[in-house]
């Protein structure tokens, strides 16, 4: 996937996306930046954009765009 | 195999079901399913599989029934507190449907016994309460070429996926378990009891579909459920070619149990 670098920084701030169905503002340009911004742990977490899972290896190369639906899933072990 | 008169009555609603019928019912009666964990998820799974007439149900669980289990582990009852879970569950299954043969394994799944146990069965259901066992089930199923359902529940939510040989495995999605200090367990943060039923009945349904060749399975996808928003969400993903277990160049070639037991019995559940 192409990374769209931000020509002017202010355009990247306050982008509105939905995270786990909640409207959220972010300055993150990529999923990796979003993960860092949210302080997600290194293991046991998956992210999906518009209902498609994005492997961790592709987080840095996956841009976050205005209006996108992002789901963050933590593995749970209860049974 | 032909159904007896009694079986024709017992399974009547399956027999008249469009797309199911006697052929599917006979397949169920000839199938063997292994349940890893006879707890929250394992209870509804065992009850529905037994009622459906799965011929052999193997139960792996070294735990005993405690009072804190009964809020969600509906196969057990107050009088079974202190009993081995496999004994208590086996009794209930027998009461429900004498067609079912129950095989009891009153111990936990380990790297030494996992492959041997799983090899004997057609479908494996993980209803365990810790990552160590979930990864063991996943790894052993991939190595033995077995189909399985892996599920997890916590607080008001749950998640599950189905794996069949060739489809994405649990490690394609979560390559490794979370770090120990990140793991939350039902005994730490609680779980709404009915969530076990919601997720467990989906696992049982997937199992029946697999055994009878009915419909499309929950493969290459994770189904999540959240009771707070009352939303189910199906998230698609693909088999990861870089998966350490089932990818092009696997580095995991034998069963190794994660040393830590994040949701361990030491926490009294």
Interface residues (C-beta under 8 A of the other chain):
Chain A: X21 X41 X42 X43 X44 X45 X46 X48 X51 X52 X53 X55 X56 X57 X71 X73 X74 X75 X76 X77 X78 X79
Chain B: X37 X39 X40 X41 X42 X126 X127 X128 X129 X130 X131 X134 X151 X152 X153 X154 X157 X158 X159 X172 X173 X174 X175 X176 X177 X178 X179 X182 X183 X184 X185 X186 X191 X196 X222 X224 X229 X231 X233 X234 X235 X236 X237 X238 X240 X242 X262 X263
